[in-house]
Every structure is written in structure tokens, then in C-alpha cells.
Amino acid sequence: MIREVSSERGGGQVSEREIFERTQGLLHQGAAGIVYGRNVIQHPNPQGITRALMAMVHDGAGVEEALELI
């Protein structure tokens, strides 16, 4: 099976909610994974936001649940 690759190029830092809403939208479109840079690396709690994003990708967590994981 061949998957189409969708790419959202970098930009400035955005809110946690915006990151999670974008992630949810991409996952609903069929994305199998995500890659983020500065919004994770420069986050005050990189471990927490990584945990939240992993929950979205692997466990189907929604935006509100992800926000609670940070």
C-alpha cells in the first residue's frame, strides 16, 4: 500500500491547542505519524507535549485529552 505524504512546512511557534488541532486534522485525514520541531524542542515541557502528541497518534486522544497530558 502506498501512502500519500502530506507536509506542513515550518513556521513560528503556535499555541498547544493549535498544535493539537492541526495534529488531529492531519490524523483524521489519514496521516500515520507526525513530525514537529521548534514547537516541541522549545516548549517549556518538551516531555509533556511529546507524551500528549504520542497519545494522539497512538491512542487516539483528542485535543482536550492531549491538553490535560501536558
C-alpha positions as CSV (number, residue, x, y, z in Angstrom):
1,M,0.0,0.0,0.0
2,I,1.4,3.4,-0.9
3,R,0.5,6.3,1.3
4,E,0.5,9.9,0.1
5,V,2.8,12.2,2.0
6,S,1.4,15.4,3.3
7,S,3.8,18.1,4.6
8,E,3.2,21.2,6.5
9,R,6.3,23.3,6.5
10,G,7.7,25.1,9.5
11,G,6.6,28.4,10.8
12,G,6.6,30.2,14.1
13,Q,5.7,28.8,17.4
14,V,2.0,28.3,18.0
15,S,-0.2,27.5,21.0
16,E,-0.5,24.0,22.3
17,R,-4.2,24.0,21.3
18,E,-3.2,24.9,17.7
19,I,-0.6,22.1,17.5
20,F,-3.1,19.6,18.8
21,E,-5.9,20.8,16.4
22,R,-3.5,20.6,13.5
23,T,-2.4,17.1,14.6
24,Q,-6.0,16.0,15.0
25,G,-6.8,17.3,11.5
26,L,-3.9,15.5,9.9
27,L,-4.7,12.2,11.7
28,H,-8.3,12.4,10.6
29,Q,-7.1,12.8,7.0
30,G,-5.2,9.5,7.4
31,A,-1.7,10.6,8.4
32,A,0.2,7.7,10.0
33,G,2.6,10.0,12.0
34,I,3.8,13.5,12.6
35,V,7.0,15.5,12.9
36,Y,7.3,18.7,14.8
37,G,10.4,20.8,15.5
38,R,10.6,24.0,17.5
39,N,7.1,23.6,18.9
40,V,8.3,20.6,20.8
41,I,12.0,21.3,21.3
42,Q,11.5,24.9,22.6
43,H,8.3,24.0,24.6
44,P,8.7,24.7,28.4
45,N,7.7,21.0,28.9
46,P,9.1,19.0,25.9
47,Q,8.5,15.7,27.6
48,G,4.8,16.6,28.4
49,I,4.0,17.8,24.9
50,T,5.7,14.7,23.4
51,R,3.6,12.5,25.6
52,A,0.5,14.3,24.5
53,L,1.3,14.0,20.8
54,M,2.2,10.4,21.2
55,A,-1.2,9.8,22.9
56,M,-2.9,11.5,19.9
57,V,-1.1,9.4,17.3
58,H,-1.0,6.0,19.1
59,D,-4.0,6.1,21.4
60,G,-6.5,8.3,19.5
61,A,-6.5,11.0,22.2
62,G,-8.4,14.2,21.3
63,V,-7.4,17.8,21.7
64,E,-8.8,18.2,25.2
65,E,-7.3,15.0,26.4
66,A,-3.9,15.9,25.0
67,L,-4.0,19.3,26.7
68,E,-4.5,17.5,30.0
69,L,-1.4,15.4,29.5
70,I,1.0,18.4,29.4
